[in-house]
Amino acid sequence: MTFGEKVIEFYEQLNPPDKLPKKVETLFPFKEDNVMEAVRIYNRKYFNDTNKRTFLIGINPGRLGSGTTGIPFTDPIRLKSELDIDNSFDSKQELSSNFIYQMINAYGGSDSFYSNNYFTSVSPLGFVMEGKNLNYYDIKELEEALEPYIVAEMKKQLEFGAKPIAYSLGMGKNIAYLKKLNAKHHFFESIEPLPHPRWVMQYRLKRIQEFIDLYVSKLSA
């Protein structure tokens, strides 16, 4: 199987976690036919080989990005404009997706980028509470309940073909949690931090080129 077919199989078989804290809901777009159609097109287009890739590990999907499209860090707008995949999703923008595709274009474009890199998240599914995005670490009870699920789903993804050095998208709680898990389960030789795209767009927008260059430099090394 190609890298892409393994990813498709992963999402076809993915189930949401159970026993979550009250009021926490799971974003589970993969039950929708139009989402799985986009997932299949994307993975067969960009991962049609058996090459190993650098894992870029975000926090968990948000409502407006992969929580809608099923494609990591890809909102409906970028799905069409950058990946040329037609879709019927509501054309809303996600800040992280905006940054990521500026970075991908600086790297050399989608074909070049995805031939070497693979986006995932600590949790492959996102969460909301009272209609707002929720990070896995925002509620300690949620983080603790999710750990067996997170470990099991990450191990499945490593079978796709992972290079030994991975990157955390997030330099605070996300990298701290990933390093703790990696020390216990030895997913990667090392996990290095990169600033989270949303943080750049919200708080360091005037320095965006600096952070794009940082990503490209690290991922091209």
Order of alpha helices (4+ residues) and beta strands (2+ residues): alpha-beta-alpha-beta-alpha-alpha-alpha-alpha-beta-beta-beta-alpha-beta-alpha-beta-alpha-alpha
